[in-house]
Amino acid sequence: MYPNLRGARYKASPNERFAVGMMSVNVILDRVANPQKLLFRNMINIDDVSAIRRSRSDFIVLHKFVMALKIMPDRMDTIPVYYDSVVHFADHFRRVFGPPVFEDSQIVCFRITKPE
């Protein structure tokens, strides 16, 4: 499961008229009538640190921006949308796994520490 993506932010100019077309993964997966028919064999809830540690993954990569469709009266474009949930999970993973092994303006990466 994906966490609920909170706090999408995009800074528009005051005179800009547009609509943003974006569906989070939660919205899409919540529409599945029978979730047991989904065949994601490796998908885990990143809220569950125990599940993360039990996984065969060595790293968690959080993408700070998601591309969204920007619909304007005369054209369409894509825009980067920043999710505040990245801040929440990055802070949480810093406490659980320690400092990130890599971070830049686009991503933050943590090494998953396994239980002893």
Backbone bond lengths (Angstrom), bond angles and torsions (degrees), N, CA, C in turn:
res aa  C-N    CA-C-N  psi(-1)  N-CA   C-N-CA  omega(-1)  CA-C   N-CA-C  phi
1 M - - - 1.442 - - 1.518 109.74 -
2 Y 1.277 115.27 146.66 1.449 120.44 174.52 1.513 108.59 -94.69
3 P 1.318 117.18 149.21 1.457 118.96 176.63 1.515 109.79 -69.04
4 N 1.304 116.22 160.66 1.451 119.25 174.81 1.516 107.97 -67.94
5 L 1.305 117.32 121.05 1.461 120.99 -178.25 1.514 108.17 -79.52
6 R 1.319 115.83 115.41 1.452 120.88 -174.69 1.514 110.68 -107.60
7 G 1.305 114.79 156.91 1.450 121.92 165.43 1.513 116.13 60.91
8 A 1.315 118.36 50.79 1.459 119.64 176.27 1.523 108.68 -66.23
9 R 1.335 116.02 132.59 1.468 120.00 -178.33 1.518 110.64 -127.99
10 Y 1.297 115.04 132.65 1.462 122.66 171.81 1.516 107.03 -142.69
11 K 1.326 117.68 128.43 1.463 121.57 -178.34 1.520 108.72 -94.76
12 A 1.320 115.92 115.43 1.460 121.53 -179.83 1.523 109.71 -102.80
13 S 1.315 115.53 154.43 1.459 118.77 174.17 1.531 108.09 -73.26
14 P 1.340 118.62 154.16 1.473 121.40 -173.32 1.523 114.53 -58.62
15 N 1.335 118.92 -32.31 1.468 121.50 -175.95 1.528 113.23 -96.39
16 E 1.307 117.32 5.30 1.458 121.19 -175.64 1.525 110.59 -79.25
17 R 1.333 116.90 129.21 1.464 122.32 176.34 1.522 108.05 -112.38
18 F 1.326 116.38 119.89 1.452 119.18 -178.42 1.523 109.69 -162.70
19 A 1.307 115.35 168.54 1.458 122.99 170.72 1.515 106.78 -128.05
20 V 1.327 116.81 146.15 1.455 120.92 178.40 1.518 108.24 -108.42
21 G 1.323 116.13 123.80 1.455 121.55 177.52 1.513 109.42 -98.71
22 M 1.327 117.26 111.78 1.462 120.08 -175.39 1.523 108.73 -153.94
23 M 1.301 116.61 132.80 1.456 121.50 173.79 1.520 107.38 -122.27
24 S 1.316 116.42 127.63 1.458 118.76 176.77 1.527 108.99 -75.28
25 V 1.298 115.28 162.50 1.465 120.84 178.48 1.529 109.68 -58.57
26 N 1.328 116.73 -37.25 1.468 120.05 179.61 1.520 111.40 -58.58
27 V 1.325 116.81 -43.99 1.466 120.89 -178.90 1.522 109.93 -61.75
28 I 1.311 116.65 -42.99 1.462 120.47 -179.13 1.527 111.08 -67.26
29 L 1.337 117.65 -49.20 1.464 120.52 -177.40 1.521 112.35 -68.35
30 D 1.332 117.92 -29.69 1.464 120.40 178.02 1.519 112.74 -68.07
31 R 1.324 118.05 -15.39 1.467 121.88 179.40 1.526 112.85 -85.33
32 V 1.318 116.86 -7.18 1.465 120.23 -179.42 1.530 108.51 -73.14
33 A 1.333 116.25 123.58 1.463 120.79 -176.76 1.524 111.97 -64.56
34 N 1.329 117.89 -41.62 1.452 121.86 -178.52 1.532 108.88 -126.20
35 P 1.352 117.51 92.62 1.467 120.17 -176.55 1.525 114.29 -58.26
36 Q 1.333 118.36 -21.35 1.460 120.09 -179.90 1.528 112.08 -70.91
37 K 1.312 116.85 -11.97 1.463 120.05 177.03 1.525 112.29 -86.45
38 L 1.321 117.08 -7.36 1.453 120.02 175.93 1.526 108.65 -71.69
39 L 1.297 117.39 135.59 1.457 120.92 -174.75 1.527 111.50 -111.41
40 F 1.321 116.24 52.41 1.459 120.78 175.61 1.523 107.28 -92.30
41 R 1.300 118.02 96.14 1.459 119.04 -174.95 1.521 112.88 -77.43
42 N 1.333 118.41 -18.43 1.461 120.64 -176.72 1.521 113.79 -115.69
43 M 1.313 118.23 3.68 1.461 120.28 -176.18 1.521 109.76 -79.00
44 I 1.339 116.07 131.30 1.459 120.72 178.18 1.515 109.58 -131.34
45 N 1.304 115.49 162.32 1.451 122.50 177.52 1.523 107.83 -81.63
46 I 1.336 117.65 119.53 1.462 118.79 -177.60 1.525 112.39 -75.95
47 D 1.313 117.19 -3.11 1.467 120.91 170.20 1.524 111.18 -76.43
48 D 1.326 117.73 -17.21 1.459 123.48 -173.89 1.533 109.74 -100.69
49 V 1.328 116.59 93.62 1.472 121.46 -176.68 1.526 111.00 -61.62
50 S 1.324 117.56 -36.35 1.474 119.74 178.19 1.528 110.79 -61.44
51 A 1.333 116.87 -42.85 1.462 120.44 178.89 1.530 110.72 -65.49
52 I 1.314 116.37 -37.70 1.468 120.09 177.45 1.522 109.80 -62.02
53 R 1.309 115.67 -46.19 1.478 119.45 -178.66 1.529 112.20 -66.81
54 R 1.322 117.79 -33.09 1.469 121.03 178.88 1.527 112.17 -75.00
55 S 1.325 116.38 -18.88 1.468 119.46 -177.57 1.528 109.84 -69.48
56 R 1.319 115.71 167.65 1.462 120.13 178.37 1.528 111.67 -88.10
57 S 1.322 116.06 6.18 1.466 120.61 -179.27 1.519 110.90 -75.63
58 D 1.315 115.37 148.14 1.458 121.60 176.29 1.522 112.15 -104.78
59 F 1.339 116.72 -21.29 1.457 120.93 -175.73 1.522 110.79 -136.90
60 I 1.321 114.80 153.41 1.466 122.69 168.46 1.517 105.52 -115.47
61 V 1.328 116.09 129.02 1.458 121.31 177.74 1.526 107.54 -117.08
62 L 1.326 116.17 119.48 1.460 121.69 176.61 1.522 108.41 -102.89
63 H 1.312 116.31 123.27 1.466 121.57 177.06 1.526 107.78 -89.67
64 K 1.315 116.47 124.88 1.461 121.43 -175.46 1.526 112.91 -76.79
65 F 1.315 117.21 -24.39 1.461 121.16 -177.10 1.523 110.40 -126.22
66 V 1.320 115.02 148.39 1.451 122.47 174.23 1.520 105.99 -124.50
67 M 1.309 117.34 139.82 1.460 119.15 178.02 1.519 109.61 -81.03
68 A 1.316 116.38 134.82 1.460 121.97 178.88 1.521 108.49 -125.10
69 L 1.304 116.10 158.48 1.457 122.14 177.75 1.521 108.74 -87.30
70 K 1.308 116.60 124.74 1.469 122.83 178.37 1.525 107.48 -104.49
71 I 1.327 116.58 117.23 1.464 122.17 -176.08 1.524 108.05 -106.15
72 M 1.327 115.78 116.73 1.454 122.20 -179.09 1.520 108.94 -114.28
73 P 1.341 119.16 164.43 1.475 120.18 -177.54 1.524 113.85 -56.32
74 D 1.332 118.55 -33.03 1.457 120.21 -174.36 1.525 115.00 -111.99
75 R 1.342 117.95 -5.85 1.470 119.19 -178.39 1.538 110.31 -168.22
76 M 1.333 114.90 174.82 1.461 121.13 174.54 1.518 108.14 -122.85
77 D 1.317 115.34 154.49 1.458 121.24 -178.97 1.528 106.72 -152.56
78 T 1.307 117.20 174.42 1.460 120.34 172.26 1.520 108.51 -113.63
79 I 1.310 115.64 150.10 1.460 121.00 179.09 1.520 108.77 -135.87
80 P 1.323 116.74 148.05 1.471 118.92 173.49 1.526 109.93 -81.87
81 V 1.320 116.23 132.22 1.462 122.09 178.40 1.520 107.63 -116.08
82 Y 1.318 116.11 128.05 1.457 121.72 -178.96 1.519 109.49 -92.64
83 Y 1.332 117.18 136.03 1.458 121.56 179.14 1.521 110.79 -106.95
84 D 1.328 116.09 126.41 1.466 120.95 177.24 1.526 111.75 -63.74
85 S 1.339 118.25 -21.35 1.460 120.03 179.54 1.523 111.10 -61.67
86 V 1.331 118.34 -25.82 1.464 121.46 176.60 1.525 109.50 -62.87
87 V 1.324 117.04 -40.93 1.465 121.07 177.78 1.526 109.67 -61.95
88 H 1.316 116.61 -45.80 1.472 121.18 179.29 1.525 110.72 -57.85
89 F 1.343 117.14 -52.42 1.463 120.15 -176.70 1.519 112.15 -70.38
90 A 1.325 118.16 -35.74 1.471 119.94 177.89 1.528 109.75 -63.40
91 D 1.326 117.73 -43.18 1.468 120.75 177.26 1.530 110.86 -62.64
92 H 1.330 116.26 -43.28 1.465 121.50 179.61 1.539 110.81 -62.94
93 F 1.329 116.93 -46.47 1.467 120.28 -178.28 1.521 112.01 -69.95
94 R 1.325 117.76 -27.81 1.477 119.63 173.68 1.524 109.97 -62.24
95 R 1.332 116.43 -41.74 1.473 120.31 178.93 1.530 111.08 -68.74
96 V 1.317 117.34 -38.11 1.470 121.71 -174.84 1.530 112.30 -83.24
97 F 1.338 117.55 -46.96 1.465 121.99 -172.47 1.530 114.04 -108.48
98 G 1.320 117.99 -5.78 1.458 120.61 -177.61 1.518 111.52 93.40
99 P 1.324 116.77 -170.05 1.462 119.72 -176.50 1.527 111.71 -65.84
100 P 1.330 116.93 153.04 1.469 119.46 178.32 1.525 111.01 -63.07
101 V 1.324 115.57 149.52 1.461 120.12 175.31 1.519 110.43 -82.65
102 F 1.334 116.55 -18.88 1.459 121.23 176.08 1.515 108.43 -157.50
103 E 1.330 115.43 142.06 1.462 120.44 173.17 1.516 108.36 -154.17
104 D 1.333 115.19 136.86 1.451 120.96 171.25 1.523 107.75 -140.81
105 S 1.300 118.12 -162.31 1.464 120.35 -176.62 1.526 112.90 -71.90
106 Q 1.335 118.04 -14.62 1.464 121.64 -175.38 1.523 114.45 -106.12
107 I 1.334 117.63 -36.65 1.467 121.12 -174.32 1.520 110.79 -138.83
108 V 1.323 115.37 162.86 1.461 122.37 169.10 1.523 106.36 -136.40
109 C 1.359 116.89 132.24 1.467 122.27 -173.93 1.522 110.64 -122.28
110 F 1.316 115.69 134.64 1.461 122.36 177.76 1.513 109.75 -120.91
111 R 1.339 116.64 140.90 1.462 121.64 172.01 1.527 107.13 -82.59
112 I 1.312 116.19 131.05 1.465 120.62 -179.70 1.514 108.37 -82.13
113 T 1.319 115.78 119.46 1.462 120.08 175.76 1.525 107.81 -85.86
114 K 1.312 116.08 131.97 1.468 122.31 -178.14 1.521 109.18 -89.65
115 P 1.339 117.12 152.37 1.462 119.28 175.91 1.511 110.97 -65.46
116 E 1.304 116.17 149.25 1.483 121.39 -179.82 1.503 110.52 -71.56
